[in-house]
């Protein structure tokens, strides 16, 4: 087995988007034919552990948003979610076992088996 090094673009104090995730987001935006959308990452109450991640494309700019750019991709977090996501890393995996975005969050004290919910 070989190991793969993941390059992360940004600072350790904000949200991080790996190169693989940035490429996937850019491809999805190109597929949509939209260059005016940002990837919004939010934390909402819910899930089996108390908080749940939400990732979706958004064309809104909300008061207090934190915007981080990764090449042509903008990642936006609202002012309530930003503290929960400081230092969190978003990656995109495409393997036989799993395909999709994953979030590695150093602020999460625990999570559920599905990985969509944390506390």
N, CA, C and O atoms as a GROMACS GRO file, in nm:
protein
  476
    1UNK      N    1   0.084  -0.119   0.000
    1UNK     CA    2   0.000   0.000   0.000
    1UNK      C    3   0.087   0.124   0.000
    1UNK      O    4   0.186   0.132   0.073
    2UNK      N    5   0.051   0.218  -0.079
    2UNK     CA    6   0.124   0.343  -0.082
    2UNK      C    7   0.042   0.450  -0.011
    2UNK      O    8  -0.081   0.440  -0.002
    3UNK      N    9   0.110   0.549   0.037
    3UNK     CA   10   0.040   0.659   0.103
    3UNK      C   11   0.031   0.775   0.005
    3UNK      O   12   0.118   0.793  -0.080
    4UNK      N   13  -0.074   0.851   0.019
    4UNK     CA   14  -0.095   0.967  -0.066
    4UNK      C   15  -0.090   1.091   0.020
    4UNK      O   16  -0.158   1.101   0.122
    5UNK      N   17  -0.009   1.185  -0.022
    5UNK     CA   18   0.000   1.311   0.051
    5UNK      C   19  -0.110   1.403   0.003
    5UNK      O   20  -0.132   1.418  -0.117
    6UNK      N   21  -0.180   1.466   0.097
    6UNK     CA   22  -0.288   1.558   0.064
    6UNK      C   23  -0.237   1.699   0.085
    6UNK      O   24  -0.188   1.733   0.193
    7UNK      N   25  -0.248   1.781  -0.017
    7UNK     CA   26  -0.210   1.921  -0.006
    7UNK      C   27  -0.330   2.002   0.041
    7UNK      O   28  -0.439   1.990  -0.015
    8UNK      N   29  -0.308   2.082   0.142
    8UNK     CA   30  -0.416   2.165   0.195
    8UNK      C   31  -0.379   2.311   0.170
    8UNK      O   32  -0.266   2.353   0.194
    9UNK      N   33  -0.477   2.386   0.120
    9UNK     CA   34  -0.455   2.525   0.085
    9UNK      C   35  -0.533   2.613   0.182
    9UNK      O   36  -0.656   2.608   0.183
   10UNK      N   37  -0.468   2.691   0.261
   10UNK     CA   38  -0.527   2.790   0.349
   10UNK      C   39  -0.442   2.798   0.475
   10UNK      O   40  -0.330   2.748   0.478
   11UNK      N   41  -0.496   2.861   0.578
   11UNK     CA   42  -0.424   2.872   0.703
   11UNK      C   43  -0.489   2.780   0.805
   11UNK      O   44  -0.603   2.737   0.787
   12UNK      N   45  -0.418   2.749   0.911
   12UNK     CA   46  -0.469   2.658   1.014
   12UNK      C   47  -0.580   2.723   1.096
   12UNK      O   48  -0.646   2.654   1.174
   13UNK      N   49  -0.602   2.851   1.082
   13UNK     CA   50  -0.702   2.918   1.164
   13UNK      C   51  -0.840   2.920   1.099
   13UNK      O   52  -0.940   2.945   1.167
   14UNK      N   53  -0.848   2.895   0.970
   14UNK     CA   54  -0.977   2.898   0.902
   14UNK      C   55  -1.017   2.760   0.856
   14UNK      O   56  -0.956   2.660   0.893
   15UNK      N   57  -1.119   2.755   0.774
   15UNK     CA   58  -1.162   2.628   0.716
   15UNK      C   59  -1.065   2.593   0.603
   15UNK      O   60  -1.018   2.681   0.531
   16UNK      N   61  -1.037   2.466   0.587
   16UNK     CA   62  -0.941   2.419   0.487
   16UNK      C   63  -1.013   2.338   0.381
   16UNK      O   64  -1.106   2.264   0.412
   17UNK      N   65  -0.970   2.351   0.258
   17UNK     CA   66  -1.026   2.274   0.148
   17UNK      C   67  -0.908   2.207   0.077
   17UNK      O   68  -0.819   2.275   0.026
   18UNK      N   69  -0.907   2.074   0.073
   18UNK     CA   70  -0.797   2.005   0.007
   18UNK      C   71  -0.804   2.031  -0.143
   18UNK      O   72  -0.906   2.074  -0.195
   19UNK      N   73  -0.694   2.004  -0.210
   19UNK     CA   74  -0.691   2.021  -0.354
   19UNK      C   75  -0.797   1.934  -0.422
   19UNK      O   76  -0.863   1.978  -0.515
   20UNK      N   77  -0.812   1.809  -0.374
   20UNK     CA   78  -0.911   1.718  -0.433
   20UNK      C   79  -1.052   1.774  -0.418
   20UNK      O   80  -1.132   1.765  -0.511
   21UNK      N   81  -1.083   1.831  -0.302
   21UNK     CA   82  -1.216   1.889  -0.280
   21UNK      C   83  -1.236   2.013  -0.366
   21UNK      O   84  -1.344   2.033  -0.422
   22UNK      N   85  -1.134   2.097  -0.377
   22UNK     CA   86  -1.145   2.218  -0.459
   22UNK      C   87  -1.168   2.183  -0.605
   22UNK      O   88  -1.249   2.247  -0.673
   23UNK      N   89  -1.098   2.080  -0.656
   23UNK     CA   90  -1.116   2.036  -0.794
   23UNK      C   91  -1.257   1.985  -0.815
   23UNK      O   92  -1.319   2.014  -0.918
   24UNK      N   93  -1.310   1.907  -0.719
   24UNK     CA   94  -1.446   1.853  -0.732
   24UNK      C   95  -1.550   1.964  -0.728
   24UNK      O   96  -1.644   1.963  -0.808
   25UNK      N   97  -1.535   2.059  -0.638
   25UNK     CA   98  -1.629   2.170  -0.629
   25UNK      C   99  -1.627   2.251  -0.758
   25UNK      O  100  -1.732   2.287  -0.811
   26UNK      N  101  -1.507   2.280  -0.810
   26UNK     CA  102  -1.496   2.355  -0.935
   26UNK      C  103  -1.563   2.279  -1.051
   26UNK      O  104  -1.628   2.340  -1.135
   27UNK      N  105  -1.546   2.147  -1.054
   27UNK     CA  106  -1.609   2.066  -1.159
   27UNK      C  107  -1.761   2.069  -1.148
   27UNK      O  108  -1.830   2.077  -1.249
   28UNK      N  109  -1.813   2.062  -1.025
   28UNK     CA  110  -1.958   2.068  -1.005
   28UNK      C  111  -2.014   2.204  -1.046
   28UNK      O  112  -2.121   2.211  -1.106
   29UNK      N  113  -1.942   2.310  -1.013
   29UNK     CA  114  -1.986   2.444  -1.053
   29UNK      C  115  -1.984   2.459  -1.204
   29UNK      O  116  -2.074   2.520  -1.262
   30UNK      N  117  -1.881   2.404  -1.269
   30UNK     CA  118  -1.874   2.409  -1.415
   30UNK      C  119  -1.989   2.331  -1.477
   30UNK      O  120  -2.047   2.372  -1.578
   31UNK      N  121  -2.022   2.217  -1.415
   31UNK     CA  122  -2.133   2.135  -1.463
   31UNK      C  123  -2.266   2.212  -1.454
   31UNK      O  124  -2.352   2.200  -1.541
   32UNK      N  125  -2.278   2.291  -1.348
   32UNK     CA  126  -2.399   2.373  -1.329
   32UNK      C  127  -2.400   2.493  -1.422
   32UNK      O  128  -2.504   2.555  -1.443
   33UNK      N  129  -2.283   2.528  -1.477
   33UNK     CA  130  -2.274   2.645  -1.563
   33UNK      C  131  -2.284   2.774  -1.485
   33UNK      O  132  -2.328   2.876  -1.538
   34UNK      N  133  -2.242   2.770  -1.358
   34UNK     CA  134  -2.253   2.888  -1.272
   34UNK      C  135  -2.116   2.922  -1.214
   34UNK      O  136  -2.048   2.834  -1.161
   35UNK      N  137  -2.078   3.046  -1.223
   35UNK     CA  138  -1.955   3.089  -1.159
   35UNK      C  139  -1.983   3.191  -1.049
   35UNK      O  140  -1.891   3.251  -0.994
   36UNK      N  141  -2.111   3.210  -1.018
   36UNK     CA  142  -2.151   3.305  -0.915
   36UNK      C  143  -2.184   3.238  -0.782
   36UNK      O  144  -2.228   3.305  -0.689
   37UNK      N  145  -2.163   3.107  -0.772
   37UNK     CA  146  -2.198   3.034  -0.651
   37UNK      C  147  -2.076   3.007  -0.564
   37UNK      O  148  -1.964   2.991  -0.614
   38UNK      N  149  -2.098   3.002  -0.435
   38UNK     CA  150  -1.995   2.965  -0.339
   38UNK      C  151  -2.037   2.834  -0.272
   38UNK      O  152  -2.155   2.800  -0.270
   39UNK      N  153  -1.940   2.763  -0.218
   39UNK     CA  154  -1.971   2.646  -0.137
   39UNK      C  155  -1.995   2.694   0.005
   39UNK      O  156  -1.902   2.739   0.072
   40UNK      N  157  -2.118   2.684   0.050
   40UNK     CA  158  -2.150   2.725   0.187
   40UNK      C  159  -2.140   2.604   0.278
   40UNK      O  160  -2.200   2.500   0.252
   41UNK      N  161  -2.063   2.618   0.386
   41UNK     CA  162  -2.048   2.514   0.487
   41UNK      C  163  -2.109   2.571   0.614
   41UNK      O  164  -2.067   2.676   0.663
   42UNK      N  165  -2.206   2.500   0.668
   42UNK     CA  166  -2.277   2.549   0.786
   42UNK      C  167  -2.290   2.438   0.889
   42UNK      O  168  -2.280   2.320   0.857
   43UNK      N  169  -2.310   2.479   1.011
   43UNK     CA  170  -2.338   2.388   1.122
   43UNK      C  171  -2.477   2.422   1.172
   43UNK      O  172  -2.507   2.537   1.203
   44UNK      N  173  -2.564   2.320   1.178
   44UNK     CA  174  -2.702   2.338   1.222
   44UNK      C  175  -2.732   2.241   1.335
   44UNK      O  176  -2.674   2.133   1.340
   45UNK      N  177  -2.824   2.278   1.426
   45UNK     CA  178  -2.867   2.182   1.527
   45UNK      C  179  -2.934   2.063   1.459
   45UNK      O  180  -3.006   2.079   1.360
   46UNK      N  181  -2.910   1.944   1.512
   46UNK     CA  182  -2.974   1.824   1.457
   46UNK      C  183  -2.880   1.707   1.454
   46UNK      O  184  -2.766   1.716   1.501
   47UNK      N  185  -2.926   1.598   1.399
   47UNK     CA  186  -2.846   1.477   1.394
   47UNK      C  187  -2.844   1.407   1.528
   47UNK      O  188  -2.895   1.458   1.627
   48UNK      N  189  -2.786   1.290   1.530
   48UNK     CA  190  -2.788   1.209   1.653
   48UNK      C  191  -2.686   1.256   1.757
   48UNK      O  192  -2.694   1.215   1.872
   49UNK      N  193  -2.592   1.342   1.719
   49UNK     CA  194  -2.492   1.390   1.815
   49UNK      C  195  -2.513   1.535   1.855
   49UNK      O  196  -2.438   1.586   1.939
   50UNK      N  197  -2.611   1.603   1.798
   50UNK     CA  198  -2.644   1.739   1.840
   50UNK      C  199  -2.624   1.845   1.734
   50UNK      O  200  -2.702   1.940   1.727
   51UNK      N  201  -2.520   1.832   1.651
   51UNK     CA  202  -2.494   1.929   1.545
   51UNK      C  203  -2.472   1.854   1.414
   51UNK      O  204  -2.421   1.742   1.414
   52UNK      N  205  -2.511   1.916   1.306
   52UNK     CA  206  -2.500   1.852   1.174
   52UNK      C  207  -2.436   1.950   1.075
   52UNK      O  208  -2.464   2.070   1.078
   53UNK      N  209  -2.351   1.896   0.988
   53UNK     CA  210  -2.289   1.976   0.882
   53UNK      C  211  -2.386   1.990   0.764
   53UNK      O  212  -2.463   1.899   0.734
   54UNK      N  213  -2.380   2.104   0.699
   54UNK     CA  214  -2.451   2.125   0.574
   54UNK      C  215  -2.352   2.183   0.474
   54UNK      O  216  -2.283   2.280   0.504
   55UNK      N  217  -2.346   2.124   0.355
   55UNK     CA  218  -2.267   2.175   0.244
   55UNK      C  219  -2.360   2.194   0.127
   55UNK      O  220  -2.429   2.101   0.087
   56UNK      N  221  -2.363   2.313   0.071
   56UNK     CA  222  -2.448   2.339  -0.045
   56UNK      C  223  -2.398   2.463  -0.117
   56UNK      O  224  -2.325   2.545  -0.060
   57UNK      N  225  -2.436   2.476  -0.243
   57UNK     CA  226  -2.401   2.593  -0.322
   57UNK      C  227  -2.498   2.706  -0.289
   57UNK      O  228  -2.618   2.684  -0.274
   58UNK      N  229  -2.443   2.827  -0.279
   58UNK     CA  230  -2.524   2.941  -0.239
   58UNK      C  231  -2.477   3.065  -0.316
   58UNK      O  232  -2.357   3.084  -0.337
   59UNK      N  233  -2.572   3.148  -0.356
   59UNK     CA  234  -2.536   3.272  -0.423
   59UNK      C  235  -2.557   3.393  -0.332
   59UNK      O  236  -2.542   3.508  -0.374
   60UNK      N  237  -2.592   3.367  -0.206
   60UNK     CA  238  -2.618   3.476  -0.111
   60UNK      C  239  -2.490   3.518  -0.039
   60UNK      O  240  -2.397   3.438  -0.024
   61UNK      N  241  -2.487   3.642   0.004
   61UNK     CA  242  -2.383   3.694   0.092
   61UNK      C  243  -2.454   3.741   0.217
   61UNK      O  244  -2.528   3.839   0.213
   62UNK      N  245  -2.431   3.673   0.329
   62UNK     CA  246  -2.498   3.706   0.454
   62UNK      C  247  -2.408   3.794   0.540
   62UNK      O  248  -2.285   3.786   0.532
   63UNK      N  249  -2.469   3.878   0.621
   63UNK     CA  250  -2.395   3.965   0.710
   63UNK      C  251  -2.309   3.880   0.805
   63UNK      O  252  -2.361   3.792   0.873
   64UNK      N  253  -2.181   3.907   0.810
   64UNK     CA  254  -2.091   3.835   0.899
   64UNK      C  255  -2.029   3.710   0.839
   64UNK      O  256  -1.958   3.637   0.909
   65UNK      N  257  -2.054   3.682   0.711
   65UNK     CA  258  -1.995   3.566   0.645
   65UNK      C  259  -1.842   3.573   0.645
   65UNK      O  260  -1.784   3.681   0.634
   66UNK      N  261  -1.780   3.457   0.658
   66UNK     CA  262  -1.636   3.443   0.638
   66UNK      C  263  -1.617   3.376   0.503
   66UNK      O  264  -1.672   3.269   0.479
   67UNK      N  265  -1.538   3.439   0.415
   67UNK     CA  266  -1.515   3.387   0.281
   67UNK      C  267  -1.368   3.352   0.267
   67UNK      O  268  -1.280   3.434   0.296
   68UNK      N  269  -1.342   3.230   0.223
   68UNK     CA  270  -1.205   3.184   0.197
   68UNK      C  271  -1.200   3.135   0.054
   68UNK      O  272  -1.286   3.058   0.010
   69UNK      N  273  -1.098   3.178  -0.020
   69UNK     CA  274  -1.086   3.140  -0.161
   69UNK      C  275  -0.979   3.034  -0.179
   69UNK      O  276  -0.870   3.044  -0.122
   70UNK      N  277  -1.011   2.933  -0.259
   70UNK     CA  278  -0.920   2.825  -0.294
   70UNK      C  279  -0.918   2.819  -0.446
   70UNK      O  280  -0.997   2.746  -0.506
   71UNK      N  281  -0.830   2.894  -0.509
   71UNK     CA  282  -0.831   2.906  -0.655
   71UNK      C  283  -0.959   2.976  -0.698
   71UNK      O  284  -0.986   3.088  -0.655
   72UNK      N  285  -1.036   2.910  -0.783
   72UNK     CA  286  -1.162   2.969  -0.831
   72UNK      C  287  -1.280   2.940  -0.739
   72UNK      O  288  -1.391   2.987  -0.764
   73UNK      N  289  -1.257   2.862  -0.633
   73UNK     CA  290  -1.365   2.820  -0.544
   73UNK      C  291  -1.369   2.907  -0.419
   73UNK      O  292  -1.267   2.929  -0.354
   74UNK      N  293  -1.488   2.957  -0.387
   74UNK     CA  294  -1.508   3.034  -0.264
   74UNK      C  295  -1.583   2.946  -0.164
   74UNK      O  296  -1.685   2.887  -0.197
   75UNK      N  297  -1.530   2.940  -0.043
   75UNK     CA  298  -1.597   2.867   0.066
   75UNK      C  299  -1.646   2.972   0.164
   75UNK      O  300  -1.571   3.059   0.209
   76UNK      N  301  -1.776   2.964   0.197
   76UNK     CA  302  -1.840   3.064   0.282
   76UNK      C  303  -1.895   2.996   0.407
   76UNK      O  304  -1.957   2.890   0.399
   77UNK      N  305  -1.872   3.058   0.522
   77UNK     CA  306  -1.934   3.012   0.647
   77UNK      C  307  -2.002   3.131   0.714
   77UNK      O  308  -1.950   3.242   0.711
   78UNK      N  309  -2.117   3.106   0.773
   78UNK     CA  310  -2.188   3.214   0.842
   78UNK      C  311  -2.124   3.239   0.979
   78UNK      O  312  -2.046   3.156   1.028
   79UNK      N  313  -2.157   3.353   1.039
   79UNK     CA  314  -2.089   3.392   1.164
   79UNK      C  315  -2.116   3.297   1.280
   79UNK      O  316  -2.034   3.286   1.370
   80UNK      N  317  -2.230   3.228   1.279
   80UNK     CA  318  -2.258   3.132   1.388
   80UNK      C  319  -2.181   3.001   1.368
   80UNK      O  320  -2.143   2.937   1.466
   81UNK      N  321  -2.157   2.961   1.243
   81UNK     CA  322  -2.090   2.834   1.214
   81UNK      C  323  -1.938   2.845   1.220
   81UNK      O  324  -1.870   2.747   1.249
   82UNK      N  325  -1.884   2.963   1.192
   82UNK     CA  326  -1.739   2.979   1.181
   82UNK      C  327  -1.662   2.926   1.303
   82UNK      O  328  -1.563   2.856   1.284
   83UNK      N  329  -1.703   2.957   1.426
   83UNK     CA  330  -1.626   2.905   1.540
   83UNK      C  331  -1.621   2.751   1.547
   83UNK      O  332  -1.522   2.694   1.592
   84UNK      N  333  -1.727   2.685   1.503
   84UNK     CA  334  -1.731   2.539   1.503
   84UNK      C  335  -1.642   2.479   1.394
   84UNK      O  336  -1.605   2.362   1.401
   85UNK      N  337  -1.608   2.559   1.293
   85UNK     CA  338  -1.538   2.507   1.176
   85UNK      C  339  -1.393   2.554   1.165
   85UNK      O  340  -1.326   2.522   1.067
   86UNK      N  341  -1.343   2.628   1.265
   86UNK     CA  342  -1.205   2.674   1.261
   86UNK      C  343  -1.110   2.556   1.260
   86UNK      O  344  -1.113   2.472   1.350
   87UNK      N  345  -1.026   2.547   1.157
   87UNK     CA  346  -0.930   2.439   1.144
   87UNK      C  347  -0.986   2.312   1.083
   87UNK      O  348  -0.913   2.215   1.065
   88UNK      N  349  -1.116   2.312   1.051
   88UNK     CA  350  -1.176   2.193   0.989
   88UNK      C  351  -1.126   2.178   0.846
   88UNK      O  352  -1.106   2.278   0.776
   89UNK      N  353  -1.107   2.055   0.804
   89UNK     CA  354  -1.058   2.026   0.669
   89UNK      C  355  -1.164   1.949   0.591
   89UNK      O  356  -1.216   1.847   0.637
   90UNK      N  357  -1.195   2.000   0.472
   90UNK     CA  358  -1.292   1.934   0.385
   90UNK      C  359  -1.215   1.866   0.272
   90UNK      O  360  -1.134   1.929   0.204
   91UNK      N  361  -1.242   1.739   0.253
   91UNK     CA  362  -1.175   1.661   0.150
   91UNK      C  363  -1.281   1.594   0.063
   91UNK      O  364  -1.398   1.585   0.103
   92UNK      N  365  -1.242   1.548  -0.055
   92UNK     CA  366  -1.330   1.468  -0.140
   92UNK      C  367  -1.263   1.335  -0.162
   92UNK      O  368  -1.149   1.328  -0.207
   93UNK      N  369  -1.335   1.226  -0.129
   93UNK     CA  370  -1.282   1.092  -0.148
   93UNK      C  371  -1.363   1.021  -0.255
   93UNK      O  372  -1.484   1.039  -0.266
   94UNK      N  373  -1.295   0.940  -0.334
   94UNK     CA  374  -1.358   0.863  -0.439
   94UNK      C  375  -1.293   0.726  -0.443
   94UNK      O  376  -1.197   0.703  -0.517
   95UNK      N  377  -1.346   0.636  -0.362
   95UNK     CA  378  -1.292   0.500  -0.354
   95UNK      C  379  -1.406   0.402  -0.376
   95UNK      O  380  -1.522   0.441  -0.391
   96UNK      N  381  -1.372   0.276  -0.378
   96UNK     CA  382  -1.474   0.171  -0.390
   96UNK      C  383  -1.570   0.175  -0.272
   96UNK      O  384  -1.690   0.154  -0.288
   97UNK      N  385  -1.517   0.202  -0.153
   97UNK     CA  386  -1.599   0.201  -0.032
   97UNK      C  387  -1.683   0.327  -0.014
   97UNK      O  388  -1.792   0.322   0.043
   98UNK      N  389  -1.633   0.441  -0.063
   98UNK     CA  390  -1.700   0.566  -0.031
   98UNK      C  391  -1.671   0.672  -0.137
   98UNK      O  392  -1.560   0.679  -0.189
   99UNK      N  393  -1.772   0.753  -0.167
   99UNK     CA  394  -1.752   0.868  -0.254
   99UNK      C  395  -1.825   0.985  -0.193
   99UNK      O  396  -1.943   0.974  -0.157
  100UNK      N  397  -1.758   1.096  -0.180
  100UNK     CA  398  -1.822   1.216  -0.130
  100UNK      C  399  -1.727   1.304  -0.051
  100UNK      O  400  -1.608   1.275  -0.037
  101UNK      N  401  -1.784   1.411   0.000
  101UNK     CA  402  -1.707   1.505   0.080
  101UNK      C  403  -1.699   1.456   0.224
  101UNK      O  404  -1.797   1.404   0.279
  102UNK      N  405  -1.583   1.474   0.285
  102UNK     CA  406  -1.564   1.439   0.425
  102UNK      C  407  -1.514   1.562   0.498
  102UNK      O  408  -1.446   1.647   0.440
  103UNK      N  409  -1.547   1.572   0.625
  103UNK     CA  410  -1.503   1.684   0.707
  103UNK      C  411  -1.428   1.630   0.827
  103UNK      O  412  -1.482   1.551   0.904
  104UNK      N  413  -1.304   1.672   0.842
  104UNK     CA  414  -1.224   1.639   0.958
  104UNK      C  415  -1.220   1.764   1.044
  104UNK      O  416  -1.156   1.863   1.008
  105UNK      N  417  -1.289   1.760   1.158
  105UNK     CA  418  -1.306   1.879   1.240
  105UNK      C  419  -1.240   1.859   1.376
  105UNK      O  420  -1.287   1.777   1.456
  106UNK      N  421  -1.132   1.932   1.405
  106UNK     CA  422  -1.066   1.918   1.535
  106UNK      C  423  -1.152   1.970   1.651
  106UNK      O  424  -1.120   1.942   1.767
  107UNK      N  425  -1.258   2.045   1.623
  107UNK     CA  426  -1.346   2.098   1.727
  107UNK      C  427  -1.450   1.997   1.773
  107UNK      O  428  -1.511   2.015   1.879
  108UNK      N  429  -1.470   1.891   1.696
  108UNK     CA  430  -1.572   1.791   1.731
  108UNK      C  431  -1.519   1.704   1.843
  108UNK      O  432  -1.411   1.646   1.832
  109UNK      N  433  -1.596   1.696   1.950
  109UNK     CA  434  -1.557   1.611   2.064
  109UNK      C  435  -1.602   1.468   2.042
  109UNK      O  436  -1.543   1.376   2.100
  110UNK      N  437  -1.703   1.448   1.963
  110UNK     CA  438  -1.753   1.314   1.933
  110UNK      C  439  -1.841   1.322   1.811
  110UNK      O  440  -1.888   1.430   1.774
  111UNK      N  441  -1.862   1.207   1.747
  111UNK     CA  442  -1.948   1.205   1.629
  111UNK      C  443  -2.026   1.074   1.627
  111UNK      O  444  -1.996   0.981   1.702
  112UNK      N  445  -2.125   1.068   1.539
  112UNK     CA  446  -2.203   0.947   1.526
  112UNK      C  447  -2.143   0.859   1.418
  112UNK      O  448  -2.050   0.900   1.349
  113UNK      N  449  -2.194   0.740   1.403
  113UNK     CA  450  -2.139   0.643   1.307
  113UNK      C  451  -2.149   0.692   1.164
  113UNK      O  452  -2.063   0.660   1.083
  114UNK      N  453  -2.253   0.769   1.130
  114UNK     CA  454  -2.271   0.813   0.992
  114UNK      C  455  -2.173   0.924   0.954
  114UNK      O  456  -2.148   0.946   0.836
  115UNK      N  457  -2.115   0.993   1.053
  115UNK     CA  458  -2.019   1.098   1.027
  115UNK      C  459  -2.080   1.231   0.989
  115UNK      O  460  -2.007   1.326   0.961
  116UNK      N  461  -2.212   1.241   0.986
  116UNK     CA  462  -2.280   1.365   0.949
  116UNK      C  463  -2.313   1.452   1.069
  116UNK      O  464  -2.354   1.567   1.053
  117UNK      N  465  -2.295   1.400   1.188
  117UNK     CA  466  -2.336   1.468   1.308
  117UNK      C  467  -2.221   1.466   1.408
  117UNK      O  468  -2.145   1.369   1.414
  118UNK      N  469  -2.207   1.573   1.488
  118UNK     CA  470  -2.099   1.580   1.587
  118UNK      C  471  -2.144   1.662   1.708
  118UNK      O  472  -2.251   1.724   1.707
  119UNK      N  473  -2.061   1.660   1.811
  119UNK     CA  474  -2.084   1.744   1.928
  119UNK      C  475  -1.954   1.802   1.976
  119UNK      O  476  -1.952   1.877   2.074
   0.00000   0.00000   0.00000
